[in-house]
Amino acid sequence: MSDGKSFSPSRRSFLTASAAAGGALASGKLVHAQAAPDPAIIDPQPWRQYLGPGVDNAPYGMPSPYETEAVRRTVPWLTADLVSSINFTPLHELDGIITPNGICFERHHGGAAEIDPAEHRLMINGLVDTPMVFTMEDIMRFPRENHVYFLECAANTGMEWAGAQLNGCQFTHGMIHNVQYTGVPLRLLLEEAGVQTNGRWLLAEGADAAGMTRSIPMEKALDDCLVAFKMNGEALRVEQGYPLRLVVPGWEGNMWIKWLRRLEVGDEPWHHREETSKYTDLLEDGDARRFTWVMDAKSVITNPSPQAPITHGPGPMVLTGVAWSGRGTIPRVDVTLDGGRNWHQARMSGPSLDKSMHRFYYEFDWDGSPLLLQSRAIDSTGYVQPTKEQLREFRGENSIYHNNGIQTWYVNENGEAENVEVG
Amino acid sequence: MMKTLTLSAALLAGTATFALAQENAAASREGGFGLGRPALPEEVAAWDWDVRPDGVGLPVGEGDVWTGEELFVDYCSACHGDFGEAVGRWPVLAGGEGTLTYEDPTKTIGSYWPYLSTVVDYVHRAMPYGQAESLSPDETYAIVAYLLYLNNVVDDDFVLNQDTFHDVEMPNADGFFMDDRDETEVVAWTREPCMSDCTEGEVEITMRATILDVTPEEDDEEEASAEPEVVEEAAADTGPSPELIAAGATIWRQCQACHEVGEGARNRVGPALNGIVGAEAGMRENFRYSPAFQEAAEEGLVWTEENLIAYLHDPRAFMPRSRMVFNGIDEDEDIRAVLAYIMSETPQ
């Protein structure tokens, strides 16, 4: 059993379950008696008495200084250094469906390229009628579209194949963000160069020190890919590919080439490092799947979770989480409190957009007894998120990528949560 | 008016996807928009050097195993080890044959990579780490030849070029197949799920993350206090200006792929650089210096600012066969800035 130590008590001060014990049940409602006047009401507050900072105090505004928890975090032992590495979105600190730009997880293979947009060029070459070069100014003159899409790294939850390992949904599920992109349909740029009839594949290349490349089938490129320059209304962040990135809706994040500088049209895929040595899924028999582009339906309960324990004791509570699918929308999420024995349909809230993150809630009265929490996404194609055991039956434990198994949090009587597996 | 009505009807129906149908796709224009300009052949050649499995894109050149070994030791071994066995968590490049079905498989060029073109492309494209676009085609071929030799794919007299490329058979060439999830998993898992009494008996915990205890702990206080201190010290000192140190911090990014500085700095690909200005060369403990560095150390080289400026201008000219893979910094002022930064970060 947990001794509480592993939950880093320094991160949050716990209100134990006994704090709510002063309540008395009257006419079905929990009433809390206040013994002495609340200093938060009785004492004068400095922010009520004295003037606050004026406008322009922060030309680019930042979160309240009290909001220190909503930050990206890395797991140092995962990678050899911090340049070719990854960090994680603090899902447990967020609500709604949009991920704020500054805390979208980062994955770089050669660090984040810091590019002067005036010196950035996008080249289209290969099997085209006219190889073309575009400046950023050129790109901004094409018609553009706005779409909200999730971007999930194929390795999200990859550390959990062999069993429960990391304690926090930020670490188990935080290689994802959900952003509104503004960009030019890739189709329009390709039309400008004129794709030849045998042009069936596209190689997208980044301008970073890794020269990141991925092969993309032309059908997808012409369908819904965007060349984006804005995220959530403002310019892409440097670490998200400023000034230009590829958006490949519903497909693994590695394909969304950042710092996009070149698109080559070809008649065959290139089989580069990130689609052979990496981002291929090794199965139990020693053979590997390649070109596993689509992200399967997945969900996770973000609150409560190991970094976000229940601090208020028994009574009404809000359970919430996120769900997404690379194949469409998420009309339904089910939640269980008993490890999968009985399920309840959660309440979806907020926009339900194609290949976007969805928000779900399940409100209930917690009786203070231990919980085994799980969520299960069902996407618009009818695909049901599998258990980890179902996944392992097909794939074994060496796949690294595309782990969309159902996550279990064990919540003890103190409200502390832990990453566990059940059977 | 019409649009508003449609939208609210869609919202009433509770399906925002309906509302999304209002999105009008950006339309093509017959004959194009006339934006951008044709790329010059020299421009395409400067960027288009990707390589495909059929050999399309291979550069002209060649390299042999033993030339490759020398280059590998100089440029690659700091991360990948002399024999591709890897240092720390850097990628293992050789060995691992027959381990793909093991509990902990070793996926290397020999045991896993299906195509030789991928090795040529990647080494040429992205290596050495932090010094991309620095290897010539001959150097690339030589390093790849050595990697093939390390993986028992070729003999030691092998010379790799755009012709012999086609003679090489990669051991795991047939180890991959096209994504089949739609035919296997998706069909198995697309069904109405169970809602009640779905398990046989009580559910039990079979594994817990807290037992492994590998989740990073936070040390907020240490992180919060680190940066302001540096600024104060720099201000109080009569030494380099905060502006110079700040400029140095930017230049330092070129160094940080291989070097650490500051409290707790460790030797990595390159040695830790705390207090380097004025230090004797080649004296960091537990760092494996190149023979060139060891000789310089024996001859009593001291890293005066003058020597460091000369070295960092052109590392390979100052110390041929040093393992440091770095093209150098042009401006003296930039070198002074990065040295000022290093010294400002050095714990007192």
Interface residues (C-beta under 8 A of the other chain):
Chain A: S2 S6 S8 S10 R11 T68 R73 T74 V75 P76 W77 L78 T79 A80 D81 V83 S84 H109 G110 G111 M123 I124 N125 G126 T130 P131 M132 V133 F134 T135 D138 I139 R141 F142 P143 R144 E145 G163 A164 Q165 L166 N167 G168 F171 V184 P185 R187 L188 E191 E192 G194 L203 E205 A209 A210 G211 T213 R261 R262 E264 G266 E268 W270 H271 H272 R273 T276 S277 T280 L282 E284 D285 G286 D287 A288 R289 R290 F291 T292 W293 V294 D296 P306 T329 D334 D338 G339 G340 R341 N342 W343 P351 S352 L353 D354 L372 R376 I378 T381 G382 Y383 V384 Q385 P386 Q390 F394 E397 N398 Y410 E418 N419 V420 E421 V422 G423
Chain B: T15 A16 T17 L20 E23 A25 A26 A27 S28 G32 F33 L35 G36 R37 P38 A39 E43 V44 W47 D48 D50 V51 R52 P53 D54 C79 G88 R89 W90 L100 T101 E103 P105 K107 I109 Y112 W113 P114 Y115 S117 T118 D121 Y122 R125 A126 Y129 G130 A132 E133 G175 F176 F177 M178 D179 D180 R181 T184 E185 V186 A188 W189 T190 R191 P193 C194 M195 S196 D197 C198 T199 E202 V203 E204 I205 T206 M207 R208 A209 T210 L212 D213 V214 T215 P216 E217 E218 D220 R253 Q256 A257 R268
